[in-house]
Amino acid sequence: MKQFITFVRKEFAHVLRDRKTLLILFGMPIMQILIFGFALTNEVKNSAIVVIDYAQDEASQKLISRIEASRYFEVNKLSTDHHQIEESFKAGKVKLALIFPQNFYTDLMHQNKAQIQIITDATDPNTANTLTNYVTAIIQDYQSDLNQSASLPYRIIPETKMLYNPQLKSVHGFVPGVMALVLMLVCVMMTAVSIVREKEMGTMEILLVSPFKPLLVILSKAVPYLILSLINVASILCLSVFVLDLPVNGSLLLLFAESTLFIITCLTIGIFISVRTGSQQVAMLISLMGMMLPTILFSGFMFPIENMPKVLQLVTNIVPAKWYYIIVKLIMIKGLGFSAIWKETLILASMTLFLLIVSLKNFKIRLA
């Protein structure tokens, strides 16, 4: 029994001395609970919308007031120019537009019915459906209030239009998200593990004493995964076009160029992890848990970013997959060019340069 207690105390001592183990045991569960608690929700809140009010009458103003009072929407701009709608959708500034026709109140009072046009950005079909249902519910609630004191029932008929994805196919949001997730996991994990494996086997020392410079040693490990990842991109695009019936509406060359940039970003993350870790198990764990969860939760792939608290919305800005996901949607689904994605491209390029410089600064020429 005494020996048993001694071994238990020894194991406790090992665990308490190892900060990485303590982080995995206590830090990771706490972070997952916090992240899942705040980020995972099917509810859509604080969505930016635009209202175009040609009526400017009592009924339209009351409905706009109810929409503004709702926690689901943020009415950023009240406009009377319908030409601005398409530009707002292309820029990703709004997710829904509500258009009141002229004589809205007059039609409602004299004909007992009036129409409202609802236009949504259906590149994310789940969000588009949810926002449409929210607006329709507010309209029906206002309609019920009117009918309480009316001899004949009033009818407000929403006319819904889904931009970029009229059939509300989930594949429009699924394919860009899968591309970001696959490239992130494959590039980061394989690069990190391959470099750390050289350290564990002792062959890294042989490479470092060779005429090769450290930068060339690192690049030689990363280039094969760059080529394999580009093949992955090509296969995903072929499946999306020929099997899932999702065409590439924008420039295919631009899409491959942006994918190459994102792959290089992921490779530099893998290099950084390999520089900071000493075993394959740790490198694989960090690559899987440290990259997969942020990509799923914070890229906008599965859960709307605007639902999250402001702190987590700021955290999403350091997740490379978020910017690549935006780029793929704008090129592939909306058919936009480089002028629409230059900011996201600059962010990814800056991340890549920063990670590469930090990795080279921390790369140890001598392992012993």
LINNORMO-V549588 format. One record per residue. N is the residue number from 0. PHI is phi in whole degrees, 0 to 359 (999 if undefined). PSI is psi in whole degrees, -180 to 180 (NA if undefined). OMEGA is omega in radians with two decimals (NA if undefined). Layout:
((N/PHI/PSI/OMEGA) (N/PHI/PSI/OMEGA))
This chain:
((0/999/-39/3.14) (1/296/-40/3.10) (2/296/-40/3.12) (3/300/-47/3.13) (4/297/-38/3.12) (5/298/-45/3.11) (6/295/-39/3.11) (7/298/-45/3.12) (8/297/-39/3.11) (9/298/-44/3.14) (10/296/-41/3.08) (11/299/-41/-3.14) (12/297/-42/3.11) (13/298/-44/-3.10) (14/294/-46/-3.08) (15/291/-26/3.11) (16/280/-24/-3.07) (17/268/107/-3.10) (18/293/-34/3.13) (19/295/-40/3.11) (20/294/-42/3.10) (21/298/-39/3.12) (22/296/-42/3.12) (23/293/-41/-3.08) (24/289/-40/-3.01) (25/246/-40/-3.09) (26/290/-45/-3.08) (27/296/-47/3.09) (28/300/-39/3.14) (29/295/-45/3.14) (30/296/-40/3.14) (31/294/-41/3.12) (32/297/-45/-3.14) (33/296/-46/-3.11) (34/294/-48/-3.13) (35/295/-35/-3.12) (36/293/-37/-3.09) (37/268/-36/-2.97) (38/268/-32/-3.05) (39/273/103/3.07) (40/204/141/3.10) (41/273/-5/3.14) (42/281/141/3.11) (43/252/123/-3.09) (44/229/157/3.02) (45/56/39/3.14) (46/277/132/-3.14) (47/285/129/3.11) (48/227/162/3.07) (49/239/138/3.12) (50/245/126/3.10) (51/247/110/-3.01) (52/250/95/3.05) (53/280/-19/-3.07) (54/281/-48/-3.10) (55/53/43/-3.10) (56/240/-175/-3.05) (57/297/-46/-3.08) (58/294/-45/-3.12) (59/295/-39/-3.14) (60/295/-39/3.12) (61/294/-42/3.12) (62/294/-41/3.12) (63/297/-39/3.12) (64/297/-40/3.12) (65/294/-38/3.13) (66/292/-41/3.11) (67/295/-34/-3.14) (68/286/-18/-3.12) (69/286/144/3.10) (70/281/-5/-3.12) (71/277/-21/-3.00) (72/231/151/2.96) (73/235/109/-3.13) (74/279/100/-3.05) (75/279/-28/-3.03) (76/207/129/3.01) (77/260/116/-3.02) (78/232/161/3.02) (79/238/18/-3.13) (80/242/107/-3.08) (81/287/-14/3.12) (82/290/-20/3.14) (83/282/-14/-3.06) (84/298/-52/-3.06) (85/299/-40/3.12) (86/296/-39/3.13) (87/294/-40/3.11) (88/292/-41/3.14) (89/296/-38/-3.14) (90/282/-9/-3.13) (91/74/19/-3.11) (92/283/-31/-3.11) (93/229/158/3.09) (94/246/-11/-3.14) (95/207/144/3.05) (96/235/138/-3.13) (97/240/124/-3.06) (98/242/120/3.05) (99/264/123/3.12) (100/285/166/3.04) (101/297/152/3.12) (102/60/32/-3.14) (103/300/-49/-3.11) (104/292/-39/3.13) (105/297/-46/3.11) (106/298/-39/-3.12) (107/293/-40/-3.09) (108/282/-37/-3.05) (109/265/-35/-3.14) (110/257/-3/-3.13) (111/61/19/3.04) (112/203/150/3.10) (113/209/157/-3.09) (114/249/149/3.01) (115/228/134/3.10) (116/263/131/3.10) (117/244/120/3.11) (118/243/128/-3.12) (119/234/156/3.03) (120/274/105/-3.02) (121/265/20/3.01) (122/296/-28/2.96) (123/247/94/-3.00) (124/298/-35/-3.13) (125/295/-44/3.11) (126/295/-42/3.13) (127/299/-44/3.12) (128/297/-44/-3.10) (129/296/-45/-3.14) (130/296/-40/3.10) (131/298/-42/3.11) (132/295/-39/3.12) (133/297/-48/-3.13) (134/297/-43/3.14) (135/298/-38/3.13) (136/295/-41/3.11) (137/295/-42/3.11) (138/297/-44/3.13) (139/295/-35/3.09) (140/296/-43/3.08) (141/295/-40/3.11) (142/298/-39/3.11) (143/295/-38/3.10) (144/296/-39/3.11) (145/294/-39/-3.05) (146/287/-15/-3.14) (147/295/-31/-3.11) (148/246/19/-3.10) (149/249/143/3.09) (150/285/-37/3.07) (151/247/141/-3.09) (152/291/138/3.05) (153/270/144/-3.14) (154/232/123/3.02) (155/253/117/-3.00) (156/256/110/3.08) (157/285/132/3.05) (158/252/109/-2.99) (159/262/139/3.09) (160/225/126/-3.13) (161/257/114/3.13) (162/279/145/3.02) (163/70/-19/-3.10) (164/207/66/-3.03) (165/298/-26/-3.14) (166/270/1/3.11) (167/55/46/3.10) (168/284/131/-3.12) (169/291/-18/-3.10) (170/296/-24/-3.14) (171/296/-32/3.06) (172/265/-23/-3.06) (173/287/-46/-3.06) (174/296/-50/3.10) (175/300/-38/3.13) (176/293/-41/3.12) (177/294/-39/3.10) (178/300/-46/3.13) (179/296/-43/-3.09) (180/292/-46/-3.11) (181/296/-47/-3.11) (182/295/-41/-3.14) (183/298/-50/-3.08) (184/292/-47/-3.07) (185/296/-50/-3.06) (186/294/-48/-3.07) (187/294/-51/-3.04) (188/294/-47/-3.07) (189/293/-40/3.12) (190/294/-47/-3.13) (191/299/-47/-3.09) (192/293/-40/-3.09) (193/295/-39/3.14) (194/287/-42/3.14) (195/294/-34/3.11) (196/300/-39/3.11) (197/298/-38/3.11) (198/295/-46/-3.09) (199/295/-38/-3.10) (200/278/-11/3.14) (201/85/1/-3.13) (202/281/-16/3.11) (203/296/-34/3.11) (204/297/-39/3.13) (205/295/-41/3.13) (206/296/-38/-3.06) (207/287/-29/3.12) (208/273/-3/3.08) (209/283/168/3.14) (210/298/-13/-3.14) (211/297/139/3.00) (212/282/153/-3.14) (213/306/-38/3.14) (214/298/-40/3.14) (215/290/-35/3.08) (216/300/-46/-3.13) (217/294/-45/-3.12) (218/297/-37/3.14) (219/296/-27/3.09) (220/279/-27/-3.03) (221/271/-32/-3.04) (222/301/-45/3.12) (223/302/-38/-3.13) (224/286/-26/3.02) (225/296/-46/-3.14) (226/294/-45/3.14) (227/297/-36/-3.14) (228/290/-36/3.07) (229/295/-35/3.05) (230/295/-38/3.07) (231/299/-43/3.12) (232/299/-46/-3.14) (233/299/-42/-3.13) (234/292/-39/3.12) (235/295/-42/3.14) (236/294/-40/3.09) (237/298/-43/3.11) (238/296/-41/-3.11) (239/293/-38/-3.11) (240/282/-49/-2.99) (241/268/-23/-3.12) (242/253/-46/-3.07) (243/267/-4/3.08) (244/60/44/3.09) (245/241/98/-3.08) (246/285/161/3.04) (247/270/106/-3.05) (248/282/-23/3.14) (249/259/-161/-3.10) (250/285/123/3.10) (251/292/-37/3.12) (252/296/-43/3.11) (253/296/-39/3.13) (254/297/-41/3.11) (255/292/-37/3.11) (256/296/-44/3.12) (257/292/-36/3.09) (258/295/-39/3.09) (259/298/-42/3.10) (260/298/-43/-3.14) (261/294/-39/3.10) (262/298/-43/3.12) (263/297/-39/3.07) (264/301/-46/3.13) (265/295/-38/3.12) (266/296/-39/3.12) (267/292/-33/3.04) (268/296/-44/3.10) (269/298/-40/3.10) (270/296/-43/3.13) (271/299/-43/3.12) (272/296/-42/-3.12) (273/294/-33/3.13) (274/291/-34/-3.04) (275/268/-7/-3.11) (276/240/162/-3.09) (277/239/-3/-3.14) (278/223/153/-3.14) (279/295/-37/-3.11) (280/297/-45/3.13) (281/294/-42/3.14) (282/297/-41/3.13) (283/292/-41/-3.14) (284/297/-46/3.13) (285/295/-40/-3.12) (286/295/-44/-3.10) (287/288/-57/-3.06) (288/285/-38/-3.09) (289/284/-21/-3.12) (290/251/-38/-3.06) (291/293/-49/-3.11) (292/297/-49/3.10) (293/300/-36/3.13) (294/295/-42/-3.13) (295/289/-43/-3.00) (296/273/-38/-2.93) (297/250/7/3.13) (298/267/-10/-3.04) (299/86/2/-3.11) (300/293/-48/-3.08) (301/253/-32/-3.04) (302/228/133/-3.13) (303/300/132/-3.11) (304/293/-34/-3.10) (305/292/-12/3.06) (306/287/-23/-2.97) (307/279/159/3.02) (308/300/159/-3.08) (309/303/-36/-3.12) (310/298/-46/-3.14) (311/289/-30/3.07) (312/296/-36/3.06) (313/291/-37/3.13) (314/298/-35/-3.11) (315/299/-23/-3.10) (316/292/-20/3.13) (317/264/5/3.10) (318/266/111/-3.09) (319/301/-33/-3.09) (320/298/-30/3.11) (321/300/-47/-3.08) (322/289/-37/3.10) (323/292/-38/3.11) (324/299/-42/3.10) (325/296/-44/-3.12) (326/299/-48/-3.10) (327/297/-41/3.13) (328/295/-42/-3.11) (329/293/-39/-3.13) (330/281/-52/-2.96) (331/285/-41/-3.02) (332/261/-45/-3.12) (333/273/-16/3.07) (334/72/30/-3.11) (335/270/165/-3.10) (336/257/-165/-3.05) (337/295/-29/-3.12) (338/299/-23/-3.13) (339/270/-15/-3.03) (340/235/12/-3.08) (341/297/-35/-3.12) (342/294/-47/3.13) (343/297/-38/3.11) (344/297/-43/3.13) (345/296/-38/3.12) (346/296/-46/3.13) (347/297/-41/3.14) (348/295/-39/3.12) (349/294/-42/3.08) (350/300/-44/-3.12) (351/298/-47/-3.13) (352/297/-43/-3.14) (353/297/-47/-3.11) (354/295/-38/-3.14) (355/294/-43/3.13) (356/296/-45/3.14) (357/297/-41/-3.13) (358/296/-44/3.14) (359/293/-35/3.10) (360/296/-35/-3.08) (361/265/-4/-3.12) (362/287/123/-3.06) (363/269/123/3.11) (364/291/-35/3.10) (365/252/126/-3.10) (366/275/-28/-3.07) (367/276/NA/NA))
